[in-house]
């Protein structure tokens, strides 16, 4: 029985670990705090979109026997477009993940400090958050173990415990189920637009498509394995959606003012849940930050290596040094309390451009003649994917316009 179930266990939890990060926790908390259950439909849309894109990426990975990043130099014949595509992907995933990594580490440290209060270190007139430093070093040790099996086992365990923390927190609030169900009916007011897009943007993560495809083709290689890969990603993404929905529910019950992090949410729920709120949500935030602090450099390293035509094995020099560079950037910014605002702004801008490009590229690969017949997108499924591309395109345009207005 256990052996049979193990066939369905794969890299899906890495996808959940990546999109349930400090950013998702914060956005879901704000969505619940400001609009109650009204944006649960936007979360549902983001979960469905994530499932569709990840399923397409895993079909490409198994059908072609290579990760999405390695498909770029292999499938684009024009030298100009090949170099352009590789450059955009490396900038968005490699540089972007380095910028976001500081937020992942800082989020994990913020949760940890609520569980284990710890003062800042003061040395040479510099304030150092040593919890952020230790968090980054722990992630580095795990990544440098060189074992995907060990990393995936750890991520799976953390995702499960993080899910229990957030879901249990929501359940303890005894929310009105009827109101929750009504929240899944699509209805958008002007002031909700940006938050709704933020919910989609924190769930549909471009680098997850590359990371998942790379890990899938290592785990499953035969056409008959497609059902196992699909089951793995469906369970993982739905679990992530459940966690996000639980955070929105908790945010809706918040009794304090505005929310900027899960810690603010926990303090607002303390009158209802008691002091347990701090422990549950602080642990959830710590786990969310730490798992994302592992997946971001892992994905960035594999994308850079694959796009450049290097080996994507964990023990290869290209993967190790790229992962170290991304992680080191995050450790430095988080430990010194610096906010790489400009880097994050540029990463968001490029990701806004990248998502519709990646979606179009995925559709092209998955529906192309080079794909095996039983893996190819066609008919109704192809039409649905094209509709999804239009959604990602409109999201990208809106995000870019919104960001440029903030200049």
Secondary structure, 3 states (H helix, E strand, C coil): CHHHHHCCCCCHHHHHHHHCCHHHHHHHHHHHHHHCCCCHHHHHHHHHHHHHHHHHHHHHHHHHCCCHHHHHHHHCCCHHHHHHHHHHHHHHHHHHHHHHHHHHHHHHHHHHHHHCCCCCEEECCEEECHHHHHHHHHHHHHHCCCCHHHHHHHHHHHHHHHHHHHHHHHHHCCCCHHHHHHCCCCCCCHHHHHHHHHHHHHHCCHHHHHHHHHHHHHHCCCHHHHHHHHHHHHHHHHHHHHHHHHHHHHHHCCCCCCCCCHHHHHHHHHHHHCCHHHHHHHHHHHHHHHHHHHHHHHHHHHHHHHHHCCCCCCCCHHHHHHHHHHHHHHHHHHHCCCCCHHHHHHHHHHHHHHHHHHHHHHHHHHHCCCCCHHHCCCHHHHHHHHHHHHHHHHHHHHHHHHHHHCC
